[in-house]
Amino acid sequence: MAHKVTTHWKGNMLFESDNPSGKTVLIDTSPENGGNNEGLSPKAMMLSSLAGCSGLDVVSILKKMKVTVDDFKMEVSGELTENHPKYYHTVTIDYHFYGANLDEKKIKRAVDLSVEVYCGVMEMFRRFAKVETNTYFHNS
């Protein structure tokens, strides 16, 4: 299977990129780099892609396990190399689950399945970065 996106320059440092589904996203950079912060930065978008990929897995797995949570978020941080071309050498993903009587064992299993088996973006990141994960439970 192949994916194709088209990225179109919109002027200055702003680009619009499509998705195979037809949805679009704006890509820009900060004013100190000549942009206007009108879109996501390319590197930050990579972190968002990682969270989105794993999050979709986790929600799907939890649904199949019939596990409910009130809320779920992921915080992803990346450490860049010092020299050009700068890339993430270490990435940390913190999974946060909120709810009453959280089934921690099943939730942890869902996260582990995403991290170790299903998330292709996670596997791509592992090719160039050390990926660390943490799971936090916030029982109400």
Secondary structure, 3 states (H helix, E strand, C coil): CCCCCCEEEEECCEEEEECCCCCEEEECCCHHHCCCCCCECHHHHHHHHHHHHHHHHHHHHHHHCCCCCCEEEEEEEEEECCCCCCCEEEEEEEEEEEECCCCHHHHHHHHHHHHHHHCHHHHHHHCCCEEEEEEEEEEC
